């Protein structure tokens, strides 16, 4: 039985060419990039090459990109480090209520440490009213964070429209966007978006886990959360993971070269999935129609997410019940949207990549339908 993997928003399979880039760094170009001898300089050159590749994919200058251990560290740096750096100017931060845990939890940490946190809920369809979000900004706001592409529903937020609204109300606050689910899949230009800080991650674009990056606009300042080295401008101290960074760079190059083709293929597949979903009695679509084609969130009322997830797994189909970082907890995103409890409790996130096929979708609905016939309905 062939595995059908529809959990690409959680992590993607590493591309063989990307894995080879990591392997070569581990067995050949293995020097410490801080060492002054030839091996060190060669490793440093590879890191800088990867930095240029990642920066190019977001339309940034390479010296504005800081490598991190992943999206979570980058989001923590942006939210906590950014707010702390701006504390003399105010004590309020503003986030959307559908942020990933790696933004929501740092915001809660700041709240416990004297900051006021305002959370703006998405609309019932899962999209964000950028006018409503901007209207919550005041003179004490030091940081605003809103994700570009929601990790559970795929809802897209027009950050390029939001930023000018915020700037008119408060010209000094930092503006951050978590672009983890959009990077390498949708065209991104930090100049067009206008943000001060932007988070990306390697393992969502067919690179290994354990590497991410934070874009920092010129003049933007964040305080370090860790200490012990001057690497990555002192914001991610410690010896760089050269193998993972090189792999990230390779994956960024491939994503840039193939973005249009990959998007077209996934968009067609998503349309096929949505049409099948519409013809499936008892199934509800939670993602807005204009969400990224890479993610669709559905509910099968009467069947708890975990129960249906494991039934699908037994049939060789892998999906999730929400963000992998939530460990199966009730979705804060769907709850913030105001969905009924029976929809939240039965939600499944189906996320695609370039390798998925219409046959995969057919098998998904076949196994899902089998579960709807055989599983005991929840109360």
C-alpha positions as CSV (number, residue, x, y, z in Angstrom):
1,X,0.0,0.0,0.0
2,X,1.4,3.4,-1.0
3,X,1.4,6.1,1.6
4,X,-0.6,9.2,0.6
5,X,0.9,12.1,2.4
6,X,-1.5,15.1,2.9
7,X,0.3,16.7,5.9
8,X,2.7,19.0,4.0
9,X,1.8,22.0,6.1
10,X,3.3,20.2,9.0
11,X,6.4,19.2,7.2
12,X,7.5,18.2,3.7
13,X,9.6,15.3,2.4
14,X,13.2,16.4,1.8
15,X,14.0,16.7,-1.8
16,X,16.9,14.3,-2.7
17,X,18.9,17.2,-4.2
18,X,18.5,19.2,-1.0
19,X,19.5,16.2,1.1
20,X,22.7,15.9,-1.0
21,X,23.5,19.5,-0.3
22,X,23.3,18.8,3.4
23,X,25.3,15.5,3.0
24,X,28.1,17.3,1.1
25,X,28.4,19.9,3.9
26,X,28.6,17.1,6.6
27,X,31.2,14.9,4.9
28,X,33.2,17.4,2.7
29,X,32.7,21.0,3.6
30,X,32.6,20.3,7.3
31,X,34.6,23.3,8.7
32,X,33.4,25.6,11.4
33,X,32.4,28.8,9.5
34,X,33.9,30.9,12.3
35,X,37.4,29.3,11.8
36,X,39.9,31.4,10.0
37,X,41.6,28.6,8.0
38,X,40.6,27.4,4.6
39,X,38.0,24.8,5.8
40,X,36.3,27.5,7.9
41,X,36.3,30.0,5.0
42,X,34.8,27.4,2.7
43,X,32.0,26.7,5.1
44,X,31.4,30.4,5.7
45,X,31.1,30.9,1.9
46,X,28.5,28.1,1.7
47,X,26.5,29.8,4.5
48,X,26.6,33.1,2.7
49,X,25.6,31.5,-0.5
50,X,22.5,30.0,1.2
51,X,21.7,33.3,2.8
52,X,21.7,34.9,-0.7
53,X,19.3,32.2,-1.9
54,X,16.9,32.5,0.9
55,X,17.0,36.3,0.7
56,X,16.4,36.2,-3.1
57,X,13.2,34.2,-2.6
58,X,11.7,36.9,-0.4
59,X,13.1,39.9,-2.4
60,X,15.5,41.0,0.4
61,X,19.2,41.8,0.6
62,X,21.2,39.0,2.0
63,X,22.6,41.0,4.9
64,X,19.0,41.4,6.2
65,X,18.5,37.6,6.7
66,X,19.4,35.9,10.1
67,X,19.4,32.1,10.2
68,X,17.6,30.5,13.1
69,X,16.8,27.0,14.3
70,X,13.4,27.2,12.7
71,X,10.3,29.3,12.4
72,X,9.6,29.1,16.1
73,X,12.9,30.7,17.1
74,X,12.4,33.3,14.4
75,X,8.9,34.1,15.7
76,X,10.1,34.3,19.3
77,X,12.9,36.7,18.3
78,X,10.5,38.9,16.3
79,X,7.8,39.0,19.0
80,X,9.6,39.0,22.3
81,X,12.9,40.5,21.0
82,X,11.1,43.1,19.0
83,X,8.7,44.1,21.8
84,X,11.5,44.3,24.4
85,X,13.6,46.4,22.1
86,X,10.7,48.9,21.8
87,X,9.6,48.9,25.4
88,X,10.5,52.5,26.1
89,X,8.1,53.6,23.4
90,X,5.1,51.7,24.7
91,X,3.7,48.5,26.3
92,X,1.1,47.2,23.8
93,X,1.4,44.5,21.2
94,X,-1.3,43.5,18.7
95,X,-1.7,40.1,17.1
96,X,-4.4,38.3,15.1
97,X,-6.2,35.6,17.1
98,X,-5.3,33.0,14.5
99,X,-1.6,33.1,14.9
100,X,0.6,30.0,15.1
101,X,1.5,29.0,18.7
102,X,5.0,30.3,18.1
103,X,3.6,33.8,18.0
104,X,0.6,33.3,20.3
105,X,2.7,31.8,23.1
106,X,5.4,34.6,23.0
107,X,2.6,37.1,23.1
108,X,1.2,35.4,26.2
109,X,4.7,35.5,27.8
110,X,4.9,39.2,27.2
111,X,1.4,39.6,28.7
112,X,2.6,38.0,31.9
113,X,5.5,40.3,32.0
114,X,3.7,43.7,31.9
115,X,2.7,44.1,28.3
116,X,-0.9,44.6,27.1
117,X,-1.8,42.2,24.3
118,X,-4.7,42.8,22.0
119,X,-6.0,39.9,19.9
120,X,-8.2,40.6,16.9
121,X,-10.4,37.7,15.8
122,X,-10.7,36.7,12.2
123,X,-14.0,36.9,10.4
124,X,-16.3,33.8,10.3
125,X,-14.9,32.8,7.0
126,X,-11.4,32.6,8.4
127,X,-10.1,35.8,6.7
128,X,-8.8,38.8,8.6
129,X,-10.5,42.2,8.3
130,X,-7.3,44.3,8.0
131,X,-9.2,47.5,8.7
132,X,-10.4,46.1,12.0
133,X,-6.9,44.9,12.9
134,X,-5.3,48.3,12.0
135,X,-8.0,50.1,14.0
136,X,-6.7,48.4,17.2
137,X,-3.4,50.2,16.9
138,X,-2.7,53.2,19.1
139,X,0.2,55.3,20.2
140,X,1.3,52.7,22.8
141,X,1.5,49.9,20.2
142,X,5.1,48.7,19.8
143,X,4.6,45.6,17.7
144,X,1.9,44.1,15.4
145,X,2.1,40.5,14.2
146,X,-0.2,39.0,11.6
147,X,0.6,35.9,9.6
148,X,0.6,36.0,5.8
149,X,-0.9,32.6,5.3
150,X,-2.8,30.8,8.0
151,X,-1.3,27.5,8.9
152,X,-4.7,25.7,9.5
153,X,-7.1,27.1,7.0
154,X,-4.8,28.6,4.4
155,X,-6.5,32.0,4.6
156,X,-4.4,34.7,3.1
157,X,-4.1,38.2,4.7
158,X,-3.2,41.2,2.4
159,X,-0.3,42.4,4.5
160,X,0.6,44.9,1.8
161,X,-2.8,46.6,2.5
162,X,-2.5,46.3,6.3
163,X,1.0,47.9,6.7
164,X,0.1,51.4,5.3
165,X,-3.0,51.5,7.5
166,X,-0.8,50.8,10.6
167,X,1.9,53.3,9.5
168,X,-0.7,56.1,9.3
169,X,-1.8,55.4,12.9
170,X,1.6,54.6,14.4
171,X,4.7,55.2,12.3
172,X,7.2,53.7,14.7
173,X,5.8,50.3,15.8
174,X,7.4,47.1,14.4
175,X,5.3,45.1,12.0
176,X,6.0,41.3,11.8
177,X,4.5,38.6,9.6
178,X,4.8,34.9,9.9
179,X,5.2,33.8,6.3
180,X,6.2,30.2,7.0
181,X,3.3,28.7,5.0
182,X,3.6,31.1,2.1
183,X,7.4,31.2,1.6
184,X,8.5,29.3,-1.5
185,X,4.9,28.7,-2.6
186,X,3.6,32.2,-3.3
187,X,5.7,35.1,-4.6
188,X,6.9,37.2,-1.7
189,X,8.5,40.7,-1.7
190,X,9.4,42.2,1.6
191,X,9.6,45.6,-0.1
192,X,6.0,45.2,-1.4
193,X,4.8,43.9,1.9
194,X,6.5,46.7,3.8
195,X,7.1,44.7,7.0
196,X,9.9,45.2,9.4
197,X,10.2,41.5,10.3
198,X,9.3,38.3,8.4
199,X,9.6,34.7,9.4
200,X,10.3,31.7,7.1
201,X,11.2,28.0,7.6
202,X,13.1,25.4,5.7
203,X,11.1,22.2,6.3
204,X,7.9,23.5,4.6
205,X,9.8,23.7,1.3
206,X,11.3,20.2,1.1
207,X,14.4,20.9,3.2
208,X,15.3,19.3,6.5
209,X,13.8,20.4,9.9
210,X,15.9,22.6,12.2
211,X,16.5,25.7,10.1
212,X,14.6,28.9,9.5
213,X,15.3,32.6,9.0
214,X,14.2,36.0,10.2
215,X,14.2,38.9,7.8
216,X,15.0,42.2,9.5
217,X,14.4,45.5,7.6
218,X,17.2,48.1,7.9
219,X,16.7,50.0,11.1
220,X,14.6,47.3,12.8
221,X,15.9,46.2,16.1
222,X,15.3,43.1,18.2
223,X,16.9,42.1,21.5
224,X,18.6,38.7,21.6
225,X,16.9,35.9,23.7
226,X,20.1,33.8,23.9
227,X,23.7,34.6,24.6
228,X,27.1,32.9,24.0
229,X,28.3,33.9,20.5
230,X,28.4,36.5,17.9
231,X,27.0,34.3,15.1
232,X,24.0,35.6,13.1
233,X,24.4,39.1,14.5
234,X,24.3,37.7,18.0
235,X,20.6,36.8,17.6
236,X,21.1,33.1,17.0
237,X,24.4,32.4,18.9
238,X,26.3,29.2,18.6
239,X,28.0,27.4,15.7
240,X,25.9,27.5,12.6
241,X,24.2,24.3,11.4
242,X,26.0,24.6,8.1
243,X,24.4,21.4,6.6
244,X,20.9,22.6,7.3
245,X,21.6,26.1,6.1
246,X,23.1,24.8,2.9
247,X,20.1,22.6,2.4
248,X,17.8,25.5,3.0
249,X,19.6,27.5,0.4
250,X,19.3,24.7,-2.2
251,X,15.6,24.3,-1.4
252,X,15.1,28.0,-1.8
253,X,16.7,27.9,-5.2
254,X,14.6,25.0,-6.3
255,X,11.4,26.7,-5.0
256,X,12.1,29.9,-6.9
257,X,12.8,28.0,-10.1
258,X,9.7,25.9,-10.0
259,X,7.2,28.1,-8.1
260,X,4.9,28.8,-10.9
261,X,4.7,25.2,-12.1
262,X,4.3,23.9,-8.6
263,X,1.6,26.4,-7.8
264,X,-0.3,25.6,-11.0
265,X,-0.2,21.9,-10.3
266,X,-1.3,22.3,-6.7
267,X,-4.1,24.8,-7.6
268,X,-5.5,22.3,-10.1
269,X,-5.3,19.5,-7.5
270,X,-6.9,21.7,-4.8
271,X,-9.8,22.5,-7.2
272,X,-10.3,18.8,-7.8
273,X,-10.3,18.2,-4.0
274,X,-12.8,21.0,-3.4
275,X,-15.2,19.6,-6.1
276,X,-15.0,16.2,-4.5
277,X,-15.7,17.7,-1.1
278,X,-18.7,19.5,-2.4
279,X,-20.2,16.3,-3.6
280,X,-19.6,14.5,-0.3
281,X,-22.7,14.6,1.9
282,X,-22.0,15.7,5.5
283,X,-18.7,17.4,4.9
284,X,-18.1,21.1,5.7
285,X,-15.4,23.3,4.2
286,X,-13.7,25.6,6.8
287,X,-11.2,27.3,4.5
288,X,-12.2,30.4,2.5
289,X,-12.5,30.0,-1.3
290,X,-9.5,32.2,-1.9
291,X,-7.2,30.5,0.6
292,X,-3.8,29.2,-0.6
293,X,-4.3,26.1,-2.7
294,X,-1.8,24.3,-0.6
295,X,-4.1,24.0,2.4
296,X,-7.8,23.1,2.9
297,X,-9.5,22.6,6.2
298,X,-12.6,20.5,6.4
299,X,-15.0,19.1,9.1
300,X,-16.9,15.9,9.2
301,X,-19.4,16.6,11.9
302,X,-20.2,13.6,14.1
303,X,-16.7,12.1,13.8
304,X,-14.0,13.3,16.1
305,X,-10.8,14.5,14.4
306,X,-8.5,12.0,16.1
307,X,-10.8,9.1,15.4
308,X,-11.1,9.9,11.7
309,X,-7.4,10.8,11.4
310,X,-6.4,7.3,12.6
311,X,-8.9,5.7,10.3
312,X,-7.4,7.5,7.4
313,X,-3.9,6.5,8.6
314,X,-5.0,2.8,8.6
315,X,-5.9,3.3,5.0
316,X,-2.5,4.8,4.2
317,X,-3.6,8.4,4.1
318,X,-1.9,11.0,6.4
319,X,-3.5,14.2,7.4
320,X,-3.6,16.3,10.6
321,X,-6.3,17.8,12.8
322,X,-4.6,21.2,12.8
323,X,-1.1,22.6,13.4
324,X,1.3,19.9,14.3
325,X,2.6,22.0,17.2
326,X,-0.8,21.8,18.8
327,X,-0.3,18.1,19.5
328,X,-4.0,17.5,18.8
329,X,-5.4,20.2,21.1
330,X,-8.6,21.9,20.0
331,X,-7.9,24.4,17.3
332,X,-7.6,28.0,18.5
333,X,-7.9,29.1,14.9
334,X,-11.3,27.5,14.2
335,X,-12.4,28.6,17.7
336,X,-11.4,32.2,17.0
337,X,-13.5,32.0,13.8
338,X,-16.5,31.2,15.9
339,X,-17.2,27.8,14.4
340,X,-19.6,25.5,16.2
341,X,-17.9,23.0,18.6
342,X,-19.0,20.0,16.5
343,X,-17.1,21.6,13.5
344,X,-14.0,22.3,15.6
345,X,-14.0,18.9,17.1
346,X,-14.2,17.1,13.7
347,X,-11.8,19.3,11.7
348,X,-9.1,17.8,9.5
349,X,-6.3,19.8,7.7
350,X,-5.4,18.5,4.3
351,X,-2.3,20.0,2.8
352,X,-0.8,19.4,-0.6
353,X,2.5,19.5,-2.3
354,X,3.8,19.2,-5.9
355,X,4.1,15.4,-5.5
356,X,0.4,14.7,-4.8
357,X,-2.0,13.5,-7.5
358,X,-5.7,13.3,-8.3
359,X,-5.5,9.6,-7.5
360,X,-4.3,10.5,-4.0
361,X,-7.4,12.6,-3.6
362,X,-9.6,9.8,-4.8
363,X,-8.2,7.5,-2.3
364,X,-8.6,10.1,0.5
365,X,-12.3,10.4,-0.2
366,X,-12.7,6.6,-0.5
367,X,-11.1,6.0,2.9
368,X,-13.0,9.0,4.4
369,X,-16.3,7.7,3.1
370,X,-15.5,4.3,4.5
371,X,-14.9,5.9,7.9
372,X,-18.2,7.8,7.7
373,X,-19.9,4.5,7.1
374,X,-18.1,2.3,9.7
375,X,-17.0,4.6,12.6
376,X,-19.2,5.2,15.6
377,X,-20.5,8.8,15.6
378,X,-19.6,10.9,18.5
379,X,-22.2,12.7,20.6
